[in-house]
Structure formats: structure tokens, C-alpha cells
């Protein structure tokens, strides 16, 4: 049984690696200040969410969660051209998540989480996690929301799916 399971996991890993390669090919087709909203949609498809910007532009969310380890925010300026493409699952973005923020603000910064969970022993709390890479190390970033739906705490740790290897 270990043989077929190992082959299945290898196939999943190869597919995820290929997905990352596909993203880079898509990104290479888009140039800031030149690419249009239509170009972005042609390369990335329908966004998971869109966010209005104060200048009249729009930011599109393209998350690769739960299986991937990246989330892109692509901004289309008021002129209809791409003005920014950012991979947001990284420490500098995580540091922007502070106590008191609401879930919508967190989602706006990091995109959809890989998982959400509530635990019986912690009634009223909700935990969101994003999978990301710290260099080559698989990690998770966790946000804990309190009963009011506000950020109570954040944490970064090893991705348990990568560190736990059944015998």
C-alpha cells in the first residue's frame, strides 16, 4: 500500500510544481503599465475576489490556496492597465496583520486562506491559515479571530502537512 500512496503523493507534488511554473509563465506575459485587464484575465482567469482602490482602480485576488503556497494581488489602474502584480504570502505582508483588524481587512491583504477552523475548546475563536514558502521551507501563517471577528493573534510555524511523515 505504501508504494501506490507514495506514487500518488509524487504525482500531486509534480502537479503543484507544474502549477507554480504555469504561474511564472503567466506572469512573464504581463508587463506593468502595458498589460490590460483583459490580458490579466486571459492569463489568470476569473479572480477569486476583486477589491476597489481609492484611485478608481481595482485589485484582483488570485490565490493558489489551499494546495499552493502563493497568492497574487494584481492591480488594474484607473486607466485599465496593470499597475502592480504582487505575491502577498510573505513576512512583510504578514506583519501588516495587527490586532483589531476584521476578517475582510485580512482577506483583502492576504487573499483567501487555505483553511478555516473553529475548535470546541476555544468557543468563539476562528483560525485562518495560509500555506507559504520561506525560501524552500514550507510554513503556515495563522490568524486567530476573537468572538467579535477581530484579529486577536497571529503566528507562523512549520507546515504540519510537510513536517509530519507517516511511517
KOLTIKOL-148888 format. One record per residue: residue in three letters; x, y, z of N, C-alpha, C, O, CB in turn. Coordinates in steps of 0.2 Angstrom, whole numbers, padded with zeros to 4 digits, always signed. Glycine has a CB too. Layout:
BEGIN
ALAXYZXYZXYZXYZXYZ...
This chain:
BEGIN
UNK+0004-0006+0000+0000+0000+0000+0004+0006+0000+0002+0011-0003-0005+0000+0006UNK+0010+0006+0003+0014+0012+0004+0017+0014-0003+0017+0020-0005+0020+0011+0008UNK+0018+0009-0008+0020+0011-0015+0015+0015-0018+0017+0020-0021+0022+0004-0018UNK+0009+0013-0019+0004+0017-0023+0003+0023-0020+0002+0028-0023-0003+0013-0024UNK+0003+0024-0013+0002+0030-0010+0007+0035-0011+0006+0041-0012+0001+0029-0002UNK+0013+0032-0011+0019+0036-0012+0019+0039-0019+0021+0045-0021+0026+0032-0011UNK+0017+0035-0024+0016+0037-0031+0011+0042-0032+0012+0047-0035+0015+0031-0036UNK+0005+0041-0028+0000+0046-0029+0003+0053-0026+0001+0058-0029-0006+0044-0025UNK+0006+0053-0020+0009+0059-0017+0014+0062-0022+0014+0069-0023+0012+0058-0011UNK+0018+0058-0025+0023+0061-0030+0019+0064-0036+0022+0070-0038+0028+0055-0033UNK+0014+0062-0038+0010+0064-0044+0007+0071-0042+0007+0076-0046+0004+0060-0046UNK+0004+0071-0036+0002+0078-0033+0007+0083-0032+0006+0089-0034-0002+0077-0026UNK+0013+0081-0030+0018+0086-0029+0021+0088-0036+0022+0094-0037+0024+0083-0026UNK+0021+0084-0041+0023+0086-0048+0018+0091-0051+0020+0096-0054+0024+0080-0052UNK+0012+0089-0050+0006+0094-0052+0007+0101-0049+0006+0106-0052-0001+0091-0051UNK+0008+0101-0043+0009+0108-0039+0015+0111-0042+0015+0117-0042+0009+0107-0032UNK+0020+0108-0043+0026+0111-0045+0025+0114-0052+0027+0119-0054+0032+0106-0046UNK+0021+0110-0056+0020+0112-0063+0015+0118-0063+0016+0123-0067+0016+0107-0067UNK+0010+0119-0058+0006+0124-0057+0010+0131-0056+0009+0136-0058+0001+0123-0051UNK+0015+0130-0051+0020+0136-0050+0023+0138-0056+0024+0144-0057+0025+0134-0045UNK+0025+0133-0060+0029+0135-0067+0024+0139-0071+0026+0143-0075+0031+0129-0070UNK+0017+0136-0071+0012+0140-0076+0011+0147-0073+0011+0151-0078+0006+0136-0075UNK+0011+0148-0067+0010+0155-0064+0016+0159-0067+0015+0165-0069+0010+0155-0057UNK+0022+0157-0067+0028+0161-0069+0027+0162-0076+0029+0168-0079+0035+0157-0068UNK+0025+0158-0080+0024+0159-0087+0018+0164-0088+0019+0168-0093+0022+0152-0091UNK+0013+0164-0084+0008+0169-0085+0010+0176-0083+0009+0181-0086+0002+0167-0080UNK+0014+0176-0078+0017+0182-0075+0022+0185-0081+0021+0191-0082+0021+0181-0069UNK+0026+0181-0084+0030+0183-0089+0027+0187-0095+0030+0191-0098+0035+0178-0091UNK+0020+0185-0096+0016+0188-0101+0013+0195-0100+0011+0198-0104+0011+0183-0103UNK+0014+0197-0093+0011+0203-0091+0016+0208-0089+0021+0207-0085+0006+0202-0085UNK+0016+0214-0092+0021+0219-0091+0017+0225-0087+0012+0228-0090+0024+0222-0097UNK+0019+0228-0082+0016+0233-0078+0016+0239-0083+0021+0241-0086+0020+0235-0072UNK+0010+0243-0083+0010+0249-0087+0008+0247-0094+0006+0252-0098+0016+0253-0087UNK+0008+0241-0096+0006+0239-0103+0001+0234-0103-0004+0235-0107+0013+0236-0106UNK+0001+0229-0099-0005+0224-0099-0011+0227-0097-0011+0231-0093-0003+0218-0094UNK-0017+0225-0100-0023+0227-0099-0027+0222-0094-0024+0217-0093-0027+0228-0105UNK-0033+0224-0092-0037+0220-0088-0038+0214-0092-0038+0208-0089-0043+0223-0086UNK-0040+0214-0098-0041+0209-0102-0035+0204-0103-0036+0198-0103-0043+0211-0109UNK-0029+0207-0103-0023+0202-0103-0023+0198-0097-0021+0193-0097-0017+0207-0104UNK-0024+0202-0091-0023+0199-0084-0029+0193-0084-0027+0187-0082-0025+0204-0079UNK-0035+0194-0086-0040+0189-0086-0038+0183-0091-0040+0178-0089-0047+0192-0088UNK-0035+0185-0096-0033+0180-0101-0028+0175-0098-0028+0169-0099-0031+0183-0108UNK-0023+0178-0094-0018+0174-0091-0020+0170-0085-0018+0165-0084-0012+0178-0090UNK-0024+0174-0081-0026+0171-0074-0033+0169-0073-0035+0165-0068-0024+0176-0069UNK-0037+0171-0078-0044+0169-0077-0048+0174-0073-0046+0179-0071-0045+0162-0075UNK-0054+0171-0070-0058+0175-0066-0055+0175-0059-0053+0170-0056-0065+0171-0066UNK-0055+0181-0056-0052+0182-0050-0056+0179-0044-0062+0179-0045-0050+0189-0048UNK-0053+0177-0039-0057+0174-0033-0061+0180-0030-0066+0179-0027-0053+0171-0028UNK-0058+0186-0030-0062+0192-0027-0059+0198-0031-0053+0198-0034-0061+0192-0019UNK-0062+0204-0030-0060+0210-0033-0061+0215-0028-0066+0215-0024-0063+0212-0040UNK-0056+0220-0027-0056+0225-0022-0056+0232-0025-0051+0233-0029-0051+0224-0017UNK-0060+0236-0024-0060+0243-0027-0054+0247-0023-0053+0246-0017-0066+0247-0026UNK-0050+0251-0027-0045+0255-0025-0047+0262-0024-0052+0264-0028-0039+0255-0029UNK-0044+0266-0020-0046+0273-0019-0045+0278-0025-0049+0283-0026-0043+0276-0013UNK-0041+0276-0030-0040+0280-0036-0044+0278-0041-0043+0280-0047-0032+0279-0038UNK-0049+0273-0040-0053+0271-0046-0051+0265-0049-0055+0262-0053-0054+0276-0051UNK-0045+0262-0047-0043+0256-0050-0046+0250-0046-0050+0251-0042-0035+0255-0049UNK-0044+0244-0048-0047+0238-0044-0041+0233-0043-0036+0232-0048-0052+0234-0049UNK-0041+0229-0038-0036+0224-0037-0040+0217-0037-0045+0216-0034-0032+0225-0030UNK-0037+0213-0041-0039+0206-0042-0035+0201-0037-0029+0202-0037-0039+0204-0049UNK-0039+0197-0034-0036+0192-0030-0036+0185-0034-0041+0183-0036-0040+0191-0023UNK-0030+0182-0034-0028+0176-0037-0025+0171-0032-0018+0172-0032-0025+0176-0044UNK-0028+0168-0028-0025+0164-0023-0024+0157-0025-0028+0154-0029-0029+0164-0016UNK-0018+0154-0023-0017+0147-0025-0018+0142-0019-0017+0136-0019-0010+0146-0028UNK-0021+0145-0014-0023+0141-0008-0029+0136-0010-0033+0139-0014-0025+0146-0002UNK-0030+0131-0007-0027+0128-0001-0020+0124-0003-0016+0123+0001-0031+0123+0002UNK-0020+0122-0009-0014+0117-0011-0008+0121-0013-0002+0119-0011-0016+0113-0017UNK-0008+0127-0016-0002+0131-0017+0000+0135-0011-0003+0134-0006-0004+0135-0023UNK+0006+0138-0013+0009+0142-0007+0010+0149-0009+0014+0153-0006+0015+0139-0005UNK+0006+0152-0014+0006+0159-0016-0001+0162-0016-0006+0158-0017+0010+0159-0022UNK-0001+0168-0016-0007+0172-0018-0005+0178-0021-0001+0182-0018-0012+0173-0011UNK-0008+0180-0027-0006+0186-0031-0012+0191-0030-0018+0189-0030-0005+0184-0038UNK-0010+0197-0029-0014+0203-0030-0012+0207-0036-0006+0209-0036-0014+0207-0023UNK-0016+0207-0041-0015+0211-0047-0019+0217-0047-0025+0217-0047-0016+0206-0053UNK-0016+0223-0047-0020+0229-0048-0020+0232-0055-0015+0232-0058-0016+0234-0043UNK-0026+0234-0056-0028+0237-0063-0029+0244-0061-0034+0246-0057-0034+0234-0067UNK-0025+0249-0064-0026+0256-0063-0032+0259-0066-0036+0255-0070-0020+0260-0065UNK-0034+0265-0064-0040+0268-0067-0040+0269-0075-0045+0270-0078-0041+0275-0064UNK-0033+0268-0078-0033+0268-0085-0034+0262-0088-0033+0261-0094-0026+0271-0086UNK-0035+0256-0084-0037+0250-0087-0030+0246-0088-0031+0240-0091-0040+0250-0093UNK-0025+0248-0086-0018+0244-0087-0016+0242-0080-0017+0245-0075-0013+0249-0090UNK-0012+0236-0080-0010+0233-0074-0004+0238-0071+0001+0239-0074-0007+0226-0075UNK-0005+0240-0065+0000+0244-0061+0004+0240-0056+0009+0243-0054-0004+0250-0058UNK+0002+0234-0054+0006+0230-0049+0003+0223-0050-0002+0221-0051+0005+0233-0042UNK+0008+0219-0048+0007+0211-0048+0011+0209-0042+0018+0209-0042+0009+0207-0054UNK+0008+0207-0036+0012+0206-0030+0010+0199-0028+0004+0197-0028+0010+0211-0025UNK+0015+0195-0025+0014+0189-0022+0014+0191-0014+0019+0193-0012+0020+0183-0023UNK+0008+0190-0011+0007+0193-0004+0008+0188+0001+0008+0190+0007+0000+0195-0004UNK+0010+0182+0000+0011+0177+0006+0018+0177+0008+0022+0173+0005+0008+0170+0004UNK+0020+0182+0012+0027+0183+0014+0027+0187+0020+0022+0191+0022+0031+0187+0008UNK+0033+0187+0024+0033+0190+0030+0031+0198+0030+0028+0200+0035+0040+0189+0033UNK+0033+0201+0025+0032+0209+0025+0024+0210+0025+0022+0215+0028+0035+0212+0019UNK+0021+0206+0022+0013+0207+0022+0010+0204+0028+0006+0207+0031+0010+0203+0016UNK+0013+0199+0031+0010+0196+0037+0011+0201+0043+0007+0201+0047+0014+0189+0039UNK+0016+0205+0043+0017+0210+0048+0012+0215+0048+0011+0219+0053+0024+0213+0047UNK+0008+0216+0042+0003+0221+0042-0003+0219+0045-0008+0223+0046+0002+0223+0034UNK-0004+0213+0047-0010+0210+0051-0009+0211+0058-0004+0209+0061-0011+0202+0049UNK-0013+0216+0061-0012+0218+0068-0019+0217+0071-0024+0216+0069-0010+0225+0068UNK-0018+0216+0078-0024+0215+0082-0029+0221+0081-0028+0227+0080-0022+0215+0090UNK-0036+0219+0081-0041+0223+0080-0044+0223+0072-0049+0226+0071-0039+0230+0082UNK-0040+0221+0068-0042+0221+0061-0048+0216+0060-0048+0211+0064-0036+0219+0056UNK-0052+0217+0055-0058+0212+0054-0056+0207+0049-0051+0208+0045-0064+0216+0053UNK-0060+0202+0048-0059+0197+0043-0058+0200+0036-0054+0197+0032-0064+0191+0044UNK-0062+0204+0034-0062+0207+0027-0056+0211+0026-0053+0210+0021-0068+0212+0027UNK-0053+0214+0031-0047+0218+0030-0041+0212+0029-0036+0214+0025-0045+0222+0036UNK-0041+0207+0033-0036+0202+0032-0037+0199+0025-0031+0198+0022-0037+0197+0038UNK-0043+0197+0023-0044+0194+0017-0041+0198+0011-0038+0196+0006-0051+0192+0016UNK-0042+0205+0012-0040+0210+0007-0033+0210+0006-0030+0211+0001-0043+0217+0009UNK-0029+0209+0012-0022+0209+0011-0019+0202+0009-0014+0202+0006-0019+0211+0018UNK-0022+0197+0011-0018+0190+0010-0022+0185+0005-0019+0180+0003-0017+0187+0017UNK-0028+0187+0004-0032+0183-0001-0035+0177+0004-0035+0177+0010-0028+0180-0006UNK-0039+0173+0000-0042+0168+0004-0037+0163+0007-0032+0161+0005-0047+0164-0001UNK-0039+0161+0013-0035+0156+0017-0035+0149+0014-0040+0147+0011-0037+0156+0024UNK-0030+0145+0016-0030+0138+0014-0035+0134+0018-0039+0130+0016-0023+0135+0015UNK-0036+0136+0025-0041+0133+0029-0044+0138+0034-0041+0143+0036-0037+0127+0033UNK-0050+0136+0036-0053+0140+0042-0055+0135+0047-0057+0129+0045-0059+0145+0040UNK-0055+0136+0053-0057+0131+0058-0059+0135+0065-0057+0140+0066-0051+0127+0060UNK-0064+0131+0068-0066+0133+0074-0065+0127+0079-0066+0121+0076-0074+0135+0075UNK-0063+0128+0085-0062+0122+0090-0066+0122+0096-0067+0128+0098-0054+0122+0092UNK-0069+0117+0097-0073+0116+0103-0070+0119+0110-0074+0122+0114-0076+0109+0104UNK-0064+0118+0111-0061+0120+0117-0060+0128+0117-0058+0130+0122-0054+0116+0118UNK-0061+0131+0111-0060+0138+0111-0066+0141+0107-0065+0144+0102-0053+0140+0107UNK-0072+0141+0111-0078+0143+0108-0077+0151+0106-0074+0155+0110-0084+0142+0112UNK-0080+0153+0100-0080+0160+0098-0074+0162+0094-0074+0167+0091-0080+0164+0104UNK-0068+0158+0094-0062+0159+0090-0063+0156+0084-0066+0151+0083-0056+0157+0094UNK-0060+0159+0079-0059+0156+0072-0052+0157+0070-0049+0162+0071-0064+0159+0067UNK-0049+0152+0067-0042+0152+0065-0042+0151+0057-0045+0146+0054-0038+0146+0068UNK-0038+0156+0054-0037+0155+0047-0030+0154+0046-0025+0156+0049-0039+0162+0043UNK-0028+0149+0041-0021+0148+0039-0020+0149+0032-0024+0147+0028-0019+0141+0042UNK-0014+0151+0030-0011+0151+0024-0005+0147+0023-0001+0148+0028-0010+0159+0021UNK-0004+0143+0018+0002+0140+0017+0007+0144+0013+0004+0147+0008+0001+0133+0013UNK+0013+0144+0014+0018+0148+0011+0025+0145+0011+0026+0141+0015+0018+0156+0013UNK+0029+0148+0007+0036+0146+0007+0041+0151+0010+0041+0157+0008+0039+0144+0000UNK+0045+0149+0015+0050+0153+0017+0057+0151+0014+0060+0146+0017+0050+0153+0025UNK+0059+0153+0009+0064+0150+0005+0061+0144+0002+0057+0144-0002+0071+0149+0009UNK+0064+0138+0004+0062+0132+0002+0058+0128+0008+0055+0123+0007+0068+0127+0000UNK+0057+0132+0014+0054+0129+0019+0046+0130+0019+0044+0136+0019+0057+0131+0026UNK+0042+0125+0019+0035+0125+0019+0033+0128+0026+0035+0125+0031+0031+0119+0017UNK+0029+0133+0026+0027+0136+0033+0019+0137+0032+0016+0137+0027+0030+0143+0034UNK+0016+0139+0038+0009+0142+0038+0009+0148+0042+0013+0149+0047+0005+0136+0042UNK+0005+0152+0040+0004+0159+0044-0003+0158+0047-0008+0157+0043+0005+0165+0040UNK-0004+0159+0053-0011+0158+0056-0013+0165+0059-0010+0168+0062-0011+0153+0062UNK-0020+0166+0058-0023+0172+0061-0029+0169+0065-0033+0165+0063-0026+0177+0056UNK-0029+0172+0072-0034+0170+0076-0039+0176+0077-0036+0181+0079-0031+0167+0083UNK-0045+0175+0076-0050+0180+0077-0054+0178+0083-0055+0173+0085-0055+0180+0071UNK-0056+0184+0087-0059+0183+0093-0067+0183+0092-0069+0183+0086-0058+0189+0098UNK-0071+0183+0097-0078+0182+0096-0081+0188+0092-0086+0187+0089-0081+0182+0103UNK-0078+0193+0092-0081+0199+0089-0078+0199+0081-0080+0204+0077-0078+0206+0092UNK-0074+0194+0079-0072+0194+0072-0066+0198+0071-0065+0200+0065-0078+0195+0068UNK-0062+0200+0076-0056+0204+0076-0050+0200+0077-0050+0195+0080-0057+0210+0080UNK-0045+0202+0074-0038+0198+0075-0036+0199+0082-0036+0204+0085-0033+0202+0070UNK-0035+0193+0085-0033+0193+0092-0025+0191+0092-0022+0193+0096-0037+0188+0096UNK-0023+0187+0087-0016+0185+0087-0014+0182+0080-0019+0180+0076-0015+0179+0093UNK-0008+0182+0079-0005+0179+0073+0001+0174+0075+0004+0175+0080-0003+0184+0068UNK+0002+0170+0071+0008+0165+0072+0010+0162+0066+0007+0162+0061+0006+0160+0077UNK+0017+0161+0065+0020+0157+0060+0023+0151+0062+0026+0151+0068+0025+0162+0056UNK+0022+0146+0058+0025+0139+0060+0027+0135+0055+0025+0137+0049+0021+0136+0066UNK+0029+0129+0056+0030+0124+0051+0024+0122+0048+0019+0121+0052+0035+0118+0053UNK+0024+0120+0042+0018+0117+0039+0017+0110+0041+0021+0106+0039+0018+0118+0031UNK+0012+0108+0045+0012+0101+0048+0011+0096+0042+0013+0090+0043+0006+0101+0053UNK+0008+0098+0037+0007+0093+0031+0014+0091+0028+0015+0086+0025+0003+0096+0026UNK+0019+0095+0029+0026+0094+0026+0030+0091+0032+0035+0088+0030+0029+0101+0024UNK+0029+0092+0038+0034+0090+0043+0032+0083+0046+0036+0080+0049+0034+0095+0049UNK+0025+0082+0045+0023+0075+0048+0023+0070+0042+0020+0071+0037+0015+0076+0051UNK+0027+0065+0043+0028+0060+0038+0026+0053+0041+0030+0051+0045+0035+0060+0035UNK+0020+0051+0039+0018+0044+0042+0023+0039+0040+0026+0039+0035+0011+0042+0040UNK+0024+0034+0045+0029+0028+0044+0026+0023+0039+0029+0019+0037+0030+0025+0050
